[in-house]
Amino acid sequence: MRSFLLLAVALVSSLGAHADDMEELRRLDREITVATWAGDAVWFEENLADEFVLITTAGTTRNKREVIRDLATPGLRIDPYEPMDVQVRIYGDAAVVTGRISQRFTLSGVAYTNNIRYTDIYVKRKGRWILVSGHASSIAPRR
């Protein structure tokens, strides 16, 4: 009976930790959105792993330094946007966050719109989630 009670306590504790991790990952997903359109290099410095790799909609790769540098591109202005259709899946100390964004921005006076599906991979290190990889795919316009 005692082992059953210990198992039940461990299970309830585990579920609480899982819910906390889900909430934390959703918060980070929202924060990266705001950090992107606000050009918040500090957020990216603190929350991207040093080995971070982004695969862009063009199929090119960008590392952490390049992503931070891109935020400061002269003439770049990103309109605020919200992530949609966000799904979070946790696998131990790894997590996959998927979603969709509609991003409008101006670069050197030219307006652009990107409709994107994204996948972000987080790992838990020293008790906190850190982004190690991202992938963005353009959503083709409906015909």
N, C-alpha and C positions, 0 to 999 in steps of 0.2 A: 504494500500500500504506500509506503514511504517513497519508493522509487517512482510510482505513478504520480504522486504529488510533485516531486522534483521535476519530472518530465513535463507536467502541466505548467508549472511555473516557468520553466525554460521556454516552452512553446509560446506562452503569452508574452514573455519578455522579448522573444525573437520577433513576434508579430509587431510589437511596438517599435522596435528598432527598424524594421522594414518600412513601417508607415513613416517614420521620421526620415529615412533615406529617400523615400518617394517624394516627400514634401521638399526636402533639400534639393533634389535634382530638378524638380519643377521650378523652384526658386532660381536655381542657377540658369535654367533654360530662359526664364524671363529676364534675368540680369544680363545674359549675353546679348539679348536683343537690344536692351536699352544701351548697353555699353557700345554696341556697334553703331547705332544711330547717333549716340552722343560723342563718339570718338574717344571713349574712355580707355586710354592705353594702360592705365594702372590696373583696371579690372582684368585685362588680358594678361598682363604681367603676373598677376597674383593667381589666376585661375587656369592658365594653360601650362601644361607640362613643358619642360624645356625641349623634349623630343616631339612636341605637338606637330602634326601634319594635317593640313586641310587639302582636300581634293576639291577644286573649284568646279563650277558649272562648265568651264571650258576644258576640263580634264587635266589642268595643270596642278602642281602642288605648291603649297605655300607653307613655310615653317613659321614658328612663333615670331621671330624677328620680322619676317616679311609681313605677316598679318598686322603686327603693331605699326610698322612703317606705313602700310597701305592706309590705315585709319587717318594718317596725317597728310594724305595726298592733297596738294594745293588744288583748290577749286572743287573739292568733293563736299557735297552736302546731302545727307541721307535723311529722308522724312521719317518721323516716328512710325513704327509698325508693331503689330502684335503677332506672336506665334499662334498658329491654329493647329487643330487636329493632333495635339501633342500626346504622345504615348511614351511611357517610361517602363522599361523592363530591367529588373535587377537580377544579376547572376553572381551572388556572393559579393566579392569586392570589385565587380565590373558592372557597368550599366550601359544600356543603349537607350538613347532618347531620339525619337523621330518626330517630325512635325512638318509644317508647311508655313511659308511666309510669302507675303506679297510686298515687295520692297520697291520703293520709288526713290530715285536719287538723281542728283544733278552733278555732272562732272564737266568742268570748264564751260558751263552754260548750256550744256546739252542734257535734256531730260531722258531718263531711262526707267524702265519698269522690269523687275525680275519676279517671276512667279517660280518659287523654288520649293522642292522637298529636300529635307536635310536629315542626316543621321549623325549624331554626336556620340562618341564613346568616352565614358568616364571611368576612371579607376579610383578606388579608395586607398589613399596613402596617408599614413599617420593620422587616421581618423577623419580625414576630409576628402571630399570628392574633387578630382582634378580632371580637366578635359585633356585627353591625349590624342584624339583624332576627330576630324569632321569630314563630312562628304556632302556636297550640294549637287542636286540635279535640277535642271530647268524643267518646268512643266510646259509641255508644248501647248500652244493655243489650240482651242477646239476649232475644228473646221466645219 
